[in-house]
Amino acid sequence: MTRWYGRLPLRSRLAMLVGLAVAVAVALSAAACWLVTRDRLTEQLDETLSSVKVTDTYVRALVDHCNGQPLAGNPPPTPYTVRLVSSSGYDCTAPGKSEIPVQRADKLVAQQRLSNAVHTTRAKNGTEMRVFTTLGPVTDTSGNPLAISVATPMDQITQPLDQLALVLLVVAGIGVLGAAYAGLWVAQSGLKPVDRLTDAVEHVARTEDLAVRIPVDGEDEIARLSRSFNSMTSALAASRDLQQQLIADAGHELRTPLTSLRTNIDLLVRSEQSGRPIPPADKAALLESVKAQMGELAALIGDLQELSRPARGPAAVEVVALHDIVGTALARVRLRGPSLTLTADIDPWYVRAEPAGLERAVVNLLDNAVKFSPTGGSVEVRLAGGELTVRDHGPGIAPDELPHVFERFWRSPSARSLPGSGLGLSIVARTAEQAGGAVRLRSAELGGTEAVLTLPGAPTPPPDVPHGEGPQGPPE
């Protein structure tokens, strides 16, 4: 059943569910109507039976008839069956009527333990009868009171009920069929937006055209689904554009060092092939240039790998001592700027982040400051209240260039001649965002640039993390 139902189209399933729901509702309504009608008709019949008056003369004549005497006179014809019941359970039915069995309630009325009784039973000829029994005005030959039962066939109730059941069945059938048809029509009309969405998805899957947009009208679930699809295709298109732009920018950045490498290597190869050696000083300069370009290529490839990696999951995040990471990064950067003076004022600060990524981001910030600092200059590093400030005394950044500093492969015109891939600050921005923080650059007073990395955390580690856990760097 489940497999068969699962193979049906959605609109057929909706129509079936609507028809089933209407069928259940109609069936319950019809059953309630039939039951209420039956109870009302039975109540009216009971009222009619209770209002039937049997004359004392007829009762006495019937008593004599039950004792073996002929029935005096000719009693008028009546649709009701009259029966006498004694307290001992003896009964006598009027002549010409089918006998009706005595029930316990009839005996209780004759015994004066009940004032009256109403019940349904079957006569001896099989006819279903409704019987009303009450205490009569006469007694039997022994002086015991007699109960008088007045009965009438139930067909005056069952026949209208049967007709009503047939009418309800026909009306219910027509209603269910109409509901199923209406459900199918509603499903077809309501699923038109879904059909448009399906066509759009199939079109995207077939053509990879992410410019497709679905018209959105209203605030219902279909409109929300359409808006979500439009947002998804927009995000995918933007991601593909960024990917293409990244590939193009990476190719452009790789072309320069590769061209220089090829030129230098060609010079070395032609020198060896022609037998005309390059002067030692020039050869040393060429090899030094090749080494620098190889280092630049390696740094660019490393930055690209870092940016291409997906965000780490929660399992990779841990409590990190940011002050220790800054100390380690300072030790590494000092080797790259031996002529510079690096001063540090570092307070303890613990954050939740991925340790390797956070260390790379801090190193990139310090490298950027070292790269733009003049020979013999200084770089001030300060960590306080979760805010890491790196200040250099270089040429600074023009105000119109500040909005672009965190874009991939962007480099200011004055930095085009300096080594670097233009990805360092992009890595810093992404790491800060993943750790729940932010980074910004601003022009410092009296010249230079100030980079500020803000990360949420606390000056003490959480209770479940021992003090001092995390990367350890040399004290500053």
C-alpha positions as CSV (number, residue, x, y, z in Angstrom):
1,M,0.0,0.0,0.0
2,T,2.8,2.4,0.9
3,R,4.7,1.7,-2.3
4,W,1.7,2.1,-4.4
5,Y,0.8,5.4,-2.7
6,G,4.3,6.7,-3.0
7,R,4.3,6.2,-6.8
8,L,1.3,8.5,-7.2
9,P,1.9,12.1,-8.4
10,L,1.6,14.7,-5.7
11,R,-1.6,16.2,-7.1
12,S,-3.2,12.7,-7.1
13,R,-2.2,12.1,-3.5
14,L,-3.7,15.5,-2.5
15,A,-6.9,14.8,-4.4
16,M,-7.1,11.4,-2.7
17,L,-6.4,12.9,0.8
18,V,-9.1,15.6,0.2
19,G,-11.6,12.9,-1.0
20,L,-10.8,10.7,2.0
21,A,-11.1,13.6,4.4
22,V,-14.5,14.6,2.9
23,A,-15.6,11.0,2.9
24,V,-14.9,10.7,6.6
25,A,-16.5,14.0,7.4
26,V,-19.6,13.1,5.3
27,A,-19.8,9.6,6.8
28,L,-19.6,11.0,10.4
29,S,-22.2,13.7,9.6
30,A,-24.5,11.1,7.9
31,A,-24.2,8.7,10.8
32,A,-24.9,11.5,13.3
33,C,-27.9,12.6,11.3
34,W,-29.3,9.0,11.1
35,L,-28.8,8.5,14.8
36,V,-30.4,11.8,15.8
37,T,-33.3,11.0,13.5
38,R,-33.8,7.5,14.9
39,D,-33.7,8.8,18.5
40,R,-36.2,11.5,17.7
41,L,-38.6,9.2,15.9
42,T,-38.3,6.6,18.7
43,E,-39.0,9.4,21.3
44,Q,-42.1,10.5,19.3
45,L,-43.3,6.9,19.1
46,D,-42.9,6.4,22.9
47,E,-44.9,9.6,23.5
48,T,-47.6,8.3,21.2
49,L,-47.7,4.9,23.0
50,S,-47.8,6.5,26.4
51,S,-50.8,8.6,25.3
52,V,-52.9,5.6,24.1
53,K,-55.8,5.1,26.5
54,V,-57.3,1.6,27.0
55,T,-60.8,1.8,28.5
56,D,-61.6,0.0,31.7
57,T,-64.4,-1.9,29.9
58,Y,-62.1,-3.2,27.3
59,V,-59.5,-4.3,29.9
60,R,-62.2,-6.1,32.0
61,A,-63.5,-7.8,28.9
62,L,-59.9,-8.8,28.0
63,V,-59.5,-10.2,31.5
64,D,-62.6,-12.3,31.2
65,H,-61.4,-13.5,27.8
66,C,-58.1,-14.5,29.3
67,N,-60.0,-16.5,31.9
68,G,-61.8,-18.5,29.2
69,Q,-64.9,-16.5,28.7
70,P,-65.8,-15.2,25.2
71,L,-64.9,-11.6,24.5
72,A,-68.0,-9.5,25.1
73,G,-69.0,-7.5,22.1
74,N,-66.9,-6.7,19.1
75,P,-63.9,-4.5,20.1
76,P,-63.1,-1.7,17.6
77,P,-60.1,-2.5,15.3
78,T,-56.9,-0.8,16.5
79,P,-53.3,-0.7,15.1
80,Y,-52.0,-1.3,18.6
81,T,-51.5,-4.6,20.3
82,V,-52.8,-4.8,23.9
83,R,-51.4,-7.2,26.4
84,L,-52.1,-7.9,30.1
85,V,-49.2,-8.9,32.4
86,S,-49.7,-10.2,36.0
87,S,-47.1,-9.9,38.7
88,S,-46.3,-13.6,38.4
89,G,-45.4,-13.2,34.8
90,Y,-48.6,-14.5,33.3
91,D,-49.7,-12.6,30.2
92,C,-52.6,-12.4,27.8
93,T,-52.6,-10.8,24.4
94,A,-55.7,-9.4,22.7
95,P,-57.2,-11.7,20.2
96,G,-56.2,-11.4,16.6
97,K,-52.7,-10.1,17.6
98,S,-49.4,-11.9,17.7
99,E,-48.2,-12.7,21.1
100,I,-45.4,-10.6,22.6
101,P,-43.0,-12.1,25.0
102,V,-42.9,-10.7,28.5
103,Q,-39.7,-8.8,29.6
104,R,-38.4,-8.4,33.1
105,A,-39.3,-4.7,33.0
106,D,-43.0,-5.7,32.3
107,K,-43.0,-7.9,35.4
108,L,-41.5,-5.1,37.5
109,V,-44.3,-2.8,36.5
110,A,-46.9,-5.4,37.4
111,Q,-45.1,-5.8,40.7
112,Q,-45.4,-2.0,41.3
113,R,-41.6,-1.7,41.4
114,L,-41.6,0.5,38.3
115,S,-44.2,3.0,37.2
116,N,-43.8,2.2,33.5
117,A,-41.4,0.6,31.1
118,V,-40.5,1.0,27.4
119,H,-38.6,-1.5,25.4
120,T,-38.3,-3.1,21.9
121,T,-38.9,-6.8,21.4
122,R,-40.0,-9.2,18.7
123,A,-43.5,-10.6,18.5
124,K,-44.1,-14.3,18.0
125,N,-44.6,-13.7,14.2
126,G,-41.2,-12.0,14.0
127,T,-42.4,-8.4,13.8
128,E,-40.2,-5.9,15.8
129,M,-42.5,-4.2,18.3
130,R,-42.1,-1.1,20.5
131,V,-43.8,-1.8,23.8
132,F,-45.0,0.6,26.5
133,T,-46.1,-0.9,29.8
134,T,-47.9,0.8,32.7
135,L,-50.0,-0.3,35.7
136,G,-53.6,-1.0,34.8
137,P,-56.8,-0.1,36.7
138,V,-58.0,-3.7,37.3
139,T,-56.7,-6.8,39.0
140,D,-56.7,-10.5,38.2
141,T,-59.0,-13.1,39.8
142,S,-56.6,-13.3,42.7
143,G,-56.7,-9.6,43.4
144,N,-53.2,-8.9,42.0
145,P,-52.7,-5.7,39.9
146,L,-52.3,-6.1,36.2
147,A,-50.0,-4.3,33.9
148,I,-51.2,-3.1,30.5
149,S,-48.8,-3.2,27.6
150,V,-49.5,-1.2,24.4
151,A,-47.3,-2.2,21.5
152,T,-47.0,-1.1,17.8
153,P,-44.7,-2.3,15.0
154,M,-41.4,-0.5,14.6
155,D,-41.7,-0.4,10.8
156,Q,-43.1,3.1,11.1
157,I,-39.6,4.1,12.3
158,T,-37.4,1.6,10.4
159,Q,-38.9,2.4,7.0
160,P,-38.2,6.1,7.1
161,L,-34.8,5.4,8.6
162,D,-34.0,3.0,5.7
163,Q,-35.1,5.7,3.2
164,L,-33.0,8.3,5.0
165,A,-30.0,6.0,5.0
166,L,-30.4,5.5,1.2
167,V,-30.6,9.3,0.7
168,L,-27.6,9.9,2.9
169,L,-25.6,7.3,1.0
170,V,-26.4,8.8,-2.4
171,V,-25.7,12.3,-1.2
172,A,-22.5,11.2,0.5
173,G,-21.3,9.4,-2.6
174,I,-22.0,12.4,-4.8
175,G,-20.3,14.7,-2.2
176,V,-17.2,12.5,-2.0
177,L,-16.9,12.3,-5.8
178,G,-17.4,16.1,-6.1
179,A,-14.8,16.6,-3.3
180,A,-12.3,14.4,-5.1
181,Y,-12.8,16.3,-8.3
182,A,-12.5,19.6,-6.5
183,G,-9.4,18.4,-4.7
184,L,-7.8,17.4,-7.9
185,W,-8.6,20.8,-9.4
186,V,-7.4,22.6,-6.3
187,A,-4.2,20.5,-6.3
188,Q,-3.6,21.3,-10.0
189,S,-4.1,25.0,-9.4
190,G,-2.2,25.1,-6.1
191,L,0.8,23.2,-7.5
192,K,1.3,25.4,-10.5
193,P,4.0,27.4,-8.7
194,V,5.6,24.1,-7.8
195,D,5.5,23.1,-11.5
196,R,7.2,26.4,-12.3
197,L,9.8,25.7,-9.6
198,T,10.4,22.2,-11.0
199,D,10.8,23.5,-14.5
200,A,13.3,26.1,-13.3
201,V,15.3,23.5,-11.4
202,E,15.3,21.1,-14.4
203,H,16.4,24.0,-16.6
204,V,19.3,24.9,-14.2
205,A,20.3,21.2,-14.1
206,R,20.2,20.9,-17.9
207,T,21.8,24.2,-18.9
208,E,23.6,25.4,-15.7
209,D,22.0,28.8,-16.3
210,L,22.0,30.3,-12.8
211,A,20.3,33.5,-14.0
212,V,16.9,31.9,-13.8
213,R,14.5,33.6,-11.4
214,I,11.0,32.5,-10.4
215,P,8.3,35.2,-10.0
216,V,7.2,35.5,-6.4
217,D,3.7,36.5,-5.4
218,G,2.3,36.4,-1.9
219,E,3.7,35.2,1.5
220,D,2.7,31.6,1.5
221,E,4.9,28.5,1.7
222,I,5.2,28.4,-2.1
223,A,6.3,32.0,-2.2
224,R,8.9,31.3,0.5
225,L,10.2,28.3,-1.4
226,S,10.4,30.4,-4.6
227,R,12.3,33.1,-2.7
228,S,14.6,30.5,-1.3
229,F,15.3,29.1,-4.7
230,N,16.0,32.5,-6.1
231,S,18.4,33.2,-3.2
232,M,20.1,29.9,-3.8
233,T,20.6,30.5,-7.5
234,S,21.9,34.0,-6.7
235,A,24.3,32.6,-4.2
236,L,25.5,29.9,-6.6
237,A,25.9,32.5,-9.4
238,A,27.9,34.7,-7.1
239,S,30.0,31.8,-5.9
240,R,30.7,30.8,-9.5
241,D,31.6,34.3,-10.4
242,L,33.9,34.5,-7.4
243,Q,35.4,31.2,-8.3
244,Q,36.0,32.3,-11.9
245,Q,37.4,35.6,-10.6
246,L,39.7,33.8,-8.2
247,I,41.0,31.6,-11.0
248,A,41.6,34.6,-13.2
249,D,43.3,36.6,-10.5
250,A,45.4,33.6,-9.5
251,G,46.4,33.0,-13.1
252,H,47.4,36.7,-13.4
253,E,49.4,36.6,-10.2
254,L,51.1,33.4,-11.1
255,R,52.0,34.7,-14.6
256,T,54.4,37.3,-13.3
257,P,56.8,35.1,-11.2
258,L,56.5,32.3,-13.8
259,T,57.5,34.6,-16.6
260,S,60.4,35.9,-14.6
261,L,61.5,32.4,-13.7
262,R,61.3,31.3,-17.3
263,T,63.4,34.2,-18.4
264,N,66.1,33.7,-15.8
265,I,66.2,29.9,-16.4
266,D,66.4,30.5,-20.2
267,L,69.4,32.8,-19.6
268,L,71.1,30.1,-17.5
269,V,70.3,27.4,-20.1
270,R,71.6,29.4,-23.0
271,S,74.7,30.2,-21.1
272,E,75.5,26.6,-20.6
273,Q,74.6,25.6,-24.1
274,S,76.6,28.4,-25.8
275,G,79.6,27.9,-23.6
276,R,79.7,31.6,-22.7
277,P,79.6,31.7,-18.9
278,I,77.7,34.4,-17.1
279,P,79.9,36.5,-14.8
280,P,79.8,35.2,-11.3
281,A,78.1,38.3,-9.9
282,D,75.3,38.2,-12.5
283,K,74.9,34.5,-12.0
284,A,74.6,34.9,-8.3
285,A,72.0,37.6,-8.8
286,L,70.0,35.4,-11.2
287,L,70.0,32.5,-8.8
288,E,68.9,34.8,-5.9
289,S,66.1,36.1,-8.1
290,V,65.1,32.5,-9.0
291,K,65.1,31.6,-5.3
292,A,62.9,34.7,-4.4
293,Q,60.5,33.9,-7.2
294,M,60.2,30.3,-6.0
295,G,59.5,31.5,-2.5
296,E,56.9,33.9,-3.9
297,L,55.2,31.1,-5.8
298,A,55.2,28.9,-2.7
299,A,53.7,31.6,-0.6
300,L,51.0,32.3,-3.3
301,I,50.1,28.6,-3.5
302,G,49.9,28.3,0.3
303,D,47.6,31.3,0.5
304,L,45.4,29.9,-2.3
305,Q,45.2,26.6,-0.4
306,E,44.3,28.4,2.8
307,L,41.5,30.3,1.1
308,S,40.2,27.2,-0.7
309,R,39.8,25.2,2.5
310,P,36.2,25.1,3.8
311,A,35.5,26.4,7.2
312,R,36.5,24.1,10.0
313,G,33.8,22.4,11.9
314,P,33.1,22.8,15.7
315,A,35.5,19.9,16.4
316,A,38.5,21.9,15.1
317,V,37.7,24.9,17.4
318,E,39.3,25.0,20.8
319,V,40.2,27.4,23.5
320,V,43.4,29.2,22.4
321,A,45.7,31.5,24.3
322,L,45.8,34.5,21.9
323,H,48.7,36.1,23.8
324,D,50.8,32.9,23.3
325,I,50.0,32.9,19.6
326,V,51.0,36.6,19.3
327,G,54.3,35.8,21.0
328,T,55.0,32.9,18.6
329,A,54.2,35.1,15.6
330,L,56.5,37.9,16.9
331,A,59.4,35.4,17.2
332,R,58.9,34.3,13.5
333,V,58.5,37.9,12.2
334,R,61.6,39.2,13.9
335,L,63.7,37.0,11.6
336,R,62.1,38.6,8.6
337,G,62.8,42.2,9.7
338,P,66.1,42.1,11.6
339,S,66.6,45.9,11.1
340,L,63.2,46.7,12.7
341,T,62.3,47.3,16.3
342,L,59.3,45.3,17.4
343,T,57.8,46.2,20.7
344,A,55.0,44.3,22.4
345,D,52.5,45.0,25.2
346,I,50.5,41.8,25.6
347,D,47.8,41.0,28.2
348,P,46.4,37.5,28.6
349,W,43.3,36.7,26.4
350,Y,41.7,33.4,25.6
351,V,39.5,32.8,22.5
352,R,37.8,30.0,20.8
353,A,39.3,29.4,17.3
354,E,41.2,27.0,15.1
355,P,44.8,27.4,16.4
356,A,46.7,27.0,13.1
357,G,44.4,29.4,11.2
358,L,44.6,32.0,14.0
359,E,48.4,31.9,14.1
360,R,48.6,32.3,10.3
361,A,46.2,35.3,10.5
362,V,48.4,37.0,13.2
363,V,51.6,36.3,11.3
364,N,50.0,37.8,8.2
365,L,49.1,41.0,10.1
366,L,52.7,41.3,11.4
367,D,54.2,40.5,8.0
368,N,52.1,43.2,6.5
369,A,53.4,45.7,9.0
370,V,57.1,44.6,8.5
371,K,56.8,44.7,4.7
372,F,55.7,48.4,4.7
373,S,58.0,49.6,7.5
374,P,61.1,51.5,6.4
375,T,64.6,50.2,7.3
376,G,65.3,50.9,10.9
377,G,61.7,51.6,11.7
378,S,59.5,50.2,14.4
379,V,56.3,48.2,14.8
380,E,54.2,48.4,18.0
381,V,52.1,45.4,18.9
382,R,49.5,45.7,21.7
383,L,46.9,43.1,23.0
384,A,44.4,44.3,25.5
385,G,40.8,43.4,26.1
386,G,40.6,41.1,23.1
387,E,41.8,43.8,20.7
388,L,45.1,43.1,18.9
389,T,46.6,46.3,17.5
390,V,49.6,46.3,15.1
391,R,50.9,49.7,14.2
392,D,53.6,50.4,11.6
393,H,55.3,53.7,10.5
394,G,55.2,53.0,6.8
395,P,53.7,55.2,4.0
396,G,50.2,54.4,5.1
397,I,47.1,53.7,3.0
398,A,45.1,56.2,1.1
399,P,41.5,56.7,2.4
400,D,40.0,55.6,-1.0
401,E,42.0,52.3,-0.8
402,L,40.9,51.3,2.6
403,P,37.6,49.7,1.5
404,H,39.6,47.3,-0.8
405,V,42.4,46.1,1.5
406,F,40.6,42.8,2.4
407,E,39.7,41.9,-1.2
408,R,41.5,38.9,-2.7
409,F,44.5,39.7,-4.8
410,W,44.1,43.5,-4.3
411,R,47.3,45.4,-3.8
412,S,47.7,49.2,-3.7
413,P,49.6,50.7,-6.6
414,S,52.5,51.5,-4.2
415,A,52.8,47.9,-3.2
416,R,52.8,46.3,-6.6
417,S,56.6,46.1,-6.6
418,L,56.8,44.5,-3.2
419,P,56.6,40.7,-2.7
420,G,53.3,39.3,-1.8
421,S,50.2,37.8,-3.3
422,G,47.5,40.1,-2.0
423,L,45.8,37.3,-0.1
424,G,47.2,37.8,3.4
425,L,44.6,40.3,4.6
426,S,41.8,38.2,3.0
427,I,42.9,35.3,5.1
428,V,43.0,37.5,8.2
429,A,39.4,38.7,7.5
430,R,38.1,35.2,7.0
431,T,39.7,33.8,10.1
432,A,38.4,36.7,12.2
433,E,34.9,36.1,10.9
434,Q,35.0,32.4,11.6
435,A,36.1,33.2,15.2
436,G,33.2,35.6,15.6
437,G,35.4,38.7,15.5
438,A,36.4,41.4,13.0
439,V,39.5,43.1,11.6
440,R,39.9,46.7,10.2
441,L,42.7,48.9,9.0
442,R,42.9,52.6,9.6
443,S,45.4,55.4,9.1
444,A,47.5,56.0,12.2
445,E,48.3,59.4,13.6
446,L,51.7,60.8,12.5
447,G,51.7,58.4,9.5
448,G,51.7,54.7,9.1
449,T,48.9,52.2,9.3
450,E,47.1,50.6,12.3
451,A,45.5,47.1,12.0
452,V,43.0,46.1,14.7
453,L,41.9,42.5,15.1
454,T,39.1,42.1,17.6
455,L,38.2,38.6,18.9
456,P,35.6,37.7,21.6
457,G,37.0,35.9,24.6
458,A,38.0,36.3,28.2
459,P,41.2,37.2,30.1
460,T,41.0,33.8,31.9
461,P,40.5,30.4,30.5
462,P,37.2,28.5,31.0
463,P,37.0,26.3,34.1
464,D,37.4,23.1,32.0
465,V,40.6,24.3,30.3
466,P,43.9,24.3,32.4
467,H,45.7,27.6,32.6
468,G,48.5,27.8,30.0
469,E,46.9,25.4,27.6
470,G,47.5,26.2,23.9
471,P,50.4,27.2,21.8
472,Q,53.4,28.4,23.8
473,G,55.6,31.2,22.6
474,P,58.6,32.9,24.0
475,P,57.8,35.5,26.6
476,E,57.8,39.1,25.5
